[in-house]
Amino acid sequence: MDAAERVMLAASLREVLAGDAAAVPALLDELGWAEVMADDPAVATTLLFAEHGRALARTTLLDQLVLDTLSDVLPQPATAMWWHAGDIGVVMRPLTDDDIVAIPSGFSVLAIPASELEVAPVRTIDPDLDWYQVARPDTGGVEAPHQLELAGATAHRALAAELVALSEEILRLAVEHTSTREQFGAPISTFQAVRHRLADAHVSITAASSLVDAAFDDGTVISAMAAKAQAGRTHQLVSANATQVCGAMGATYEHPLHRYIARGIALDSILGRWDALSAELGHVLMKEKTPPRLVEV
């Protein structure tokens, strides 16, 4: 897929994701997204979840992506996915009694009717999210360690792409603010301390974006974990630097900065925060002795 095609697809996705979340799957079908995914899954997934982040969308696209990976091993078709988020398990939308929830449990995966689960609303740092806490059964299910690994890697790559896009939006807002805000007769973006923070954010985003691309090329579980860890770390760094340079204005509820920060913090909690994933990667690398080279520098 060339650069011009990517720009056109990104514009189409922005239109799709700007509307009603419930209509997104049908609109993607009209767009022929299944064919795009089949032709170039790496670019399609990156574009889709990057635009999803920029739009601050609330859809079930991540559920659908992972459920497609697990469809061959589930005892019955599932309509929602259970996610490990910090200390709890969540589903990312309200459930009905007709829903079947896919729940990973160790090396197995269960498909449980929503009517048999204890579901309670959960408050996150992002008030726009409509997440629900669900207790996970301890035993049972179909053993599918390989499929669960693939599903986890698929989710890590998609989440990494979305976190990078959120970081890009945060940096864009910081650049916009510092370029128009003046002190001592000059834009504050000309001050060395501000420029250093913006430059650090840009470098971290570039590194995270390169690692996302490398994770798709490499296709392994460890590269997907690395991409998600770096994307989460980048989001934290960019958020801290943007908050610093935007000052009190960026901390107000009226300024959009907090929305991209809060959404990224919530998404980073899914399937392991960046610091937990980094520690897990460290254990793996210590055990294997030979670290993989994902990006040439």
Protein Blocks (a to p, Z undefined) as FASTA:
>chain_A
ZZklmmmmmmmmmmmmmmcfklmmmmmmmnommmmmmmmmmlmmmmmmmmmmmnopacfk
lmmmmmmmmmmmpmbdcfbdcddehjbccdfbdcdfkbccdddehjbccdddfklpccdd
dddfblkbccddddddfbgcjddfklmmmmmmmmmmmmmmmmmmmmmmmmmmmmmmmmmp
cgehiafklpmklmmmmmmmmmmmmmmmmmmmmmmmnopaklmmmmmmmmmmmmmmmmmm
mmmmnmmmlmpmklmklmmmmmmmmmmmggpifklmmmmmmmmmmmnopacdfbdZZ
